[in-house]
Amino acid sequence: MARPRTTSDEAILAAAARALGRMGPGRLTLGVVAEESGLSPATLVQRFGSKRGLLLALARRAEDGAREPFERARRDHQNPLDTLHAALADLARGVRTPEEMANSLAFLQLDLTDPEFRAHAAAHAHAMRDQIAALLSEASAAGLLTPAADPRRLARAVQVAYNGTLIVWALTGDGDLAAALREDVGDLLAPHRT
């Protein structure tokens, strides 16, 4: 009879995400994730098959969780633009240092070069854009944006600004990332505000 699982896959993936943020995919090993999660490498192999399997599970988790920051922000904010700023800050919460951003970009290399990873990354990007567009549509319906503002096109621009802010912040180290995101996205939206 198999032993019951005392550590959920979600807990293991959270530990793997923390280790990945510190080390990047190149230096990450099952041993490091095992230490972070309090399990043995053999347990990780049993659950995920390999380091690649674990990284794919992380990519799937990111895809599946793309809507969560927006849902959390919707619970805490009534104004759709405040909700947008809160969701973007939540999305970026895993990046606290330039090194963590570099490790995130190293994972992006997998996303761009491996079709399995790319499918998850593309689905995440589409889900994120859909969530942004929905909030901008709500803002438009509430009269917070000009009638000429096209929520779908503006959503793409917000997504580009979000990603650009992450990179510029990591390069310059200027201030708080959440504040930088609020300022940059706010500047982008300013001409479209009523």
Secondary structure, 3 states (H helix, E strand, C coil): CCCCCCCCHHHHHHHHHHHHHHHHHHHCCHHHHHHHHCCCHHHHHHHHCCHHHHHHHHHHHHHHCCCHHHHHHHHHCCCHHHHHHHHHHHHHHHCCCHHHHHHHHHHHHHHHHCHHHHHHHHHHHHHHHHHHHHHHHHHHHCCCECCCCCHHHHHHHHHHHHHHHHHHHHHHCCCCHHHHHHHHHHHHHHHHEC
